Amino acid sequence: MAMVNVFNDTSEAQILLICEHASNFIPAKFNALGLTQQQLESHIAWDPGAIETAQEMAILLDAPLISAPVSRLIYDCNRPPESPTAIPLASENQPIPGNASLCEADKLSRVTGYYRPFEAAVAKKVASMEMPLIITIHSFTPVFLGQRRQVEIGVLHDKDSRFADAFLHQVSTDTRFDIQRNQPYAATDGVTHTLKHHALPRGLANVMLEIRNDLIASPAQRVQMASYLAKHLVLASQRI
């Protein structure tokens, strides 16, 4: 199994797409973390539709795409090792039995086996580019803890809001989706690690896009969403 997946790596575009929650794959040695197949196919284990949409975007933008090959329940590559949610004990109030009572050696093994290769691959790619725009692609569930979410696309940022501002201004000209700033999550929820770690120290423009997963459930929907986002990402990049 590859420790990191790279798609469209030969592109010379100054855009880097990243999908940290691309897969629900659990290596056999973890015994499915004690979860059912239904749980592993749900959003608690990954971001459904995110990688397919990101791949469509990579093709349209002629941009490289780096993604994590294992479930975020094994290790969430959008969290630093010191975060208590890097190896979550629960997801949407559902306990993760295989993550309970891990010793420090077990945790370190996951950090070195899954996070460090991903971190290194992103850092190497960023270093090989001039001043890339870094975009992370995620999806979220329409109903969370019994509450229906109206937002359809979230535009998230940390301290550097330059590109988020430009993108929000751009999409205000094309209002087919309900698009909101820092929804359904925000930096205060600890979800901007990749941006903070790889973009902010280098002064790189960046944004995190969250797409409601019922809007990217089918191949046709993913193509439509990728086309919409790619078009406005390019136009927004001309605003900064």
C-alpha positions as CSV (number, residue, x, y, z in Angstrom):
1,M,0.0,0.0,0.0
2,A,1.3,3.5,-0.9
3,M,1.8,5.7,2.1
4,V,0.7,8.7,-0.1
5,N,-1.3,8.9,-3.3
6,V,-0.3,11.5,-5.9
7,F,-2.5,12.3,-9.0
8,N,-1.5,14.4,-12.0
9,D,2.0,14.8,-10.6
10,T,3.6,16.0,-13.8
11,S,1.4,19.2,-13.9
12,E,3.3,22.5,-13.8
13,A,0.3,24.6,-12.6
14,Q,1.0,26.6,-9.5
15,I,-2.0,25.1,-7.7
16,L,-1.7,22.2,-5.2
17,L,-4.8,20.2,-4.3
18,I,-4.8,18.2,-1.1
19,C,-7.4,15.6,0.1
20,E,-6.6,14.4,3.6
21,H,-9.8,12.4,4.1
22,A,-9.9,10.7,0.7
23,S,-10.2,7.0,1.8
24,N,-12.0,4.8,4.2
25,F,-9.4,2.0,3.8
26,I,-8.4,0.3,7.1
27,P,-5.4,-2.0,6.9
28,A,-6.2,-5.6,7.8
29,K,-4.0,-5.5,10.9
30,F,-6.4,-3.1,12.6
31,N,-9.4,-5.4,12.4
32,A,-11.7,-2.7,11.0
33,L,-11.1,-0.8,14.3
34,G,-14.0,-2.9,15.6
35,L,-16.5,-1.1,13.4
36,T,-19.2,-2.4,11.1
37,Q,-19.0,-2.2,7.3
38,Q,-21.9,0.3,7.4
39,Q,-19.9,2.5,9.7
40,L,-16.8,2.3,7.6
41,E,-18.8,3.4,4.5
42,S,-20.3,6.4,6.3
43,H,-18.8,9.8,6.7
44,I,-17.3,9.0,10.0
45,A,-14.5,7.1,8.3
46,W,-13.8,9.5,5.3
47,D,-15.2,12.3,3.2
48,P,-17.5,10.6,0.6
49,G,-17.1,12.1,-2.9
50,A,-14.2,14.3,-2.0
51,I,-11.4,12.5,-3.8
52,E,-13.4,11.9,-7.0
53,T,-14.4,15.6,-7.0
54,A,-10.8,16.6,-6.3
55,Q,-9.5,14.4,-9.2
56,E,-12.0,16.1,-11.6
57,M,-10.7,19.5,-10.4
58,A,-7.1,18.4,-10.8
59,I,-7.8,17.5,-14.4
60,L,-9.6,20.8,-15.1
61,L,-7.0,22.9,-13.4
62,D,-4.1,20.7,-14.6
63,A,-3.0,20.7,-11.0
64,P,-1.3,18.0,-8.8
65,L,-3.4,16.3,-6.1
66,I,-2.0,14.7,-3.0
67,S,-4.3,12.4,-0.9
68,A,-4.0,10.2,2.1
69,P,-4.6,6.5,1.4
70,V,-6.1,5.4,4.8
71,S,-9.1,6.3,6.8
72,R,-8.9,9.3,9.1
73,L,-9.9,7.0,11.9
74,I,-6.4,5.4,11.6
75,Y,-4.8,8.8,11.5
76,D,-6.3,12.1,10.5
77,C,-3.7,13.8,8.2
78,N,-5.3,17.1,8.8
79,R,-4.3,17.0,12.4
80,P,-0.9,17.4,14.1
81,P,0.4,14.5,16.2
82,E,-0.3,16.4,19.4
83,S,-4.0,16.8,18.6
84,P,-6.3,14.5,20.6
85,T,-8.4,14.1,17.4
86,A,-5.5,12.9,15.3
87,I,-6.4,9.3,16.3
88,P,-10.0,9.9,17.3
89,L,-11.7,8.0,20.1
90,A,-15.1,8.8,18.6
91,S,-16.6,10.3,15.5
92,E,-20.0,11.9,15.6
93,N,-20.6,10.4,19.0
94,Q,-19.8,6.9,17.7
95,P,-17.0,5.2,19.6
96,I,-14.0,3.8,17.7
97,P,-13.1,0.6,19.7
98,G,-9.8,0.1,17.9
99,N,-8.6,3.5,19.0
100,A,-9.4,3.0,22.7
101,S,-6.6,2.4,25.2
102,L,-3.7,2.8,22.7
103,C,-0.3,2.9,24.2
104,E,2.2,5.6,23.2
105,A,4.1,3.2,21.0
106,D,0.9,2.4,19.1
107,K,0.2,6.0,18.6
108,L,3.7,6.8,17.5
109,S,3.6,3.9,15.0
110,R,0.6,5.5,13.3
111,V,2.2,8.9,13.3
112,T,5.4,7.6,11.7
113,G,3.6,5.2,9.4
114,Y,0.8,7.5,8.0
115,Y,1.2,11.1,9.0
116,R,4.9,11.7,8.5
117,P,5.0,10.3,4.9
118,F,2.0,12.5,4.0
119,E,3.5,15.5,5.6
120,A,6.8,15.0,3.8
121,A,5.1,14.5,0.4
122,V,3.2,17.7,0.8
123,A,6.2,19.6,1.9
124,K,8.3,18.2,-0.9
125,K,5.7,19.2,-3.5
126,V,5.3,22.7,-2.1
127,A,9.1,23.2,-2.1
128,S,9.2,22.1,-5.8
129,M,6.7,24.8,-6.8
130,E,7.2,28.6,-7.0
131,M,4.3,30.1,-5.0
132,P,1.5,27.6,-5.2
133,L,-2.1,28.2,-4.2
134,I,-2.9,25.5,-1.7
135,I,-6.5,24.1,-1.8
136,T,-7.7,21.4,0.5
137,I,-10.9,19.5,-0.5
138,H,-13.3,18.0,2.0
139,S,-16.9,16.9,2.2
140,F,-19.4,17.0,5.1
141,T,-22.6,15.3,5.9
142,P,-26.0,17.0,5.4
143,V,-27.2,16.0,8.8
144,F,-24.8,16.1,11.8
145,L,-25.9,15.0,15.3
146,G,-29.5,15.2,14.1
147,Q,-29.2,18.8,12.8
148,R,-29.7,19.5,9.1
149,R,-27.1,21.8,7.6
150,Q,-28.3,24.4,5.0
151,V,-24.8,25.4,3.9
152,E,-23.8,23.7,0.6
153,I,-20.2,24.8,0.3
154,G,-18.0,26.1,3.1
155,V,-15.0,28.4,2.4
156,L,-12.6,28.0,5.4
157,H,-9.5,29.9,6.2
158,D,-7.1,30.4,9.1
159,K,-5.3,33.7,9.8
160,D,-4.7,34.3,6.1
161,S,-8.0,35.1,4.5
162,R,-6.7,36.6,1.2
163,F,-7.8,33.8,-1.1
164,A,-11.0,33.0,0.8
165,D,-12.0,36.7,0.5
166,A,-11.3,36.6,-3.2
167,F,-13.2,33.4,-3.8
168,L,-16.2,34.5,-1.8
169,H,-16.3,37.7,-3.8
170,Q,-16.0,35.8,-7.0
171,V,-18.8,33.2,-6.3
172,S,-21.1,36.1,-5.3
173,T,-21.5,36.5,-9.1
174,D,-22.8,32.9,-9.4
175,T,-25.2,32.0,-6.6
176,R,-26.4,28.6,-7.5
177,F,-25.1,27.2,-4.2
178,D,-25.4,28.3,-0.6
179,I,-21.8,29.2,0.1
180,Q,-20.7,30.4,3.5
181,R,-17.5,31.5,5.2
182,N,-16.1,29.2,7.9
183,Q,-19.1,26.8,7.8
184,P,-19.9,24.1,8.9
185,Y,-16.4,24.3,10.6
186,A,-13.9,27.0,11.3
187,A,-10.3,27.3,12.3
188,T,-11.3,27.3,16.0
189,D,-12.5,23.7,15.4
190,G,-8.9,22.7,14.7
191,V,-9.6,21.8,11.1
192,T,-7.0,24.0,9.3
193,H,-3.8,22.1,10.2
194,T,-2.7,21.5,6.6
195,L,-3.1,25.2,5.8
196,K,-1.3,26.3,9.0
197,H,1.5,23.9,8.5
198,H,2.3,24.1,4.8
199,A,0.9,27.5,3.6
200,L,0.9,30.1,6.4
201,P,4.7,29.9,7.2
202,R,5.5,30.4,3.5
203,G,3.0,33.2,2.9
204,L,1.2,31.0,0.4
205,A,-2.4,31.8,-0.6
206,N,-4.7,29.0,0.6
207,V,-8.2,27.9,1.3
208,M,-10.1,24.9,2.5
209,L,-13.3,23.9,0.7
210,E,-16.0,21.8,2.3
211,I,-18.7,20.4,0.0
212,R,-21.9,18.9,1.3
213,N,-21.7,15.3,0.3
214,D,-25.2,14.9,-1.1
215,L,-24.1,17.4,-3.8
216,I,-21.3,15.1,-5.0
217,A,-22.9,11.7,-4.6
218,S,-23.0,10.8,-8.3
219,P,-20.3,11.0,-11.0
220,A,-22.4,13.6,-12.8
221,Q,-22.7,15.7,-9.7
222,R,-19.0,15.5,-9.1
223,V,-18.2,16.7,-12.6
224,Q,-20.7,19.6,-12.2
225,M,-19.2,20.6,-8.8
226,A,-15.6,20.3,-10.0
227,S,-16.4,22.5,-13.0
228,Y,-18.1,25.1,-10.9
229,L,-15.3,25.2,-8.3
230,A,-12.4,25.1,-10.9
231,K,-13.9,28.0,-12.9
232,H,-14.3,30.2,-9.8
233,L,-10.9,29.2,-8.3
234,V,-9.2,30.4,-11.5
235,L,-11.2,33.7,-11.5
236,A,-10.6,34.2,-7.8
237,S,-6.8,33.8,-8.3
238,Q,-6.9,36.8,-10.6
239,R,-8.3,38.9,-7.8
240,I,-5.4,38.6,-5.4
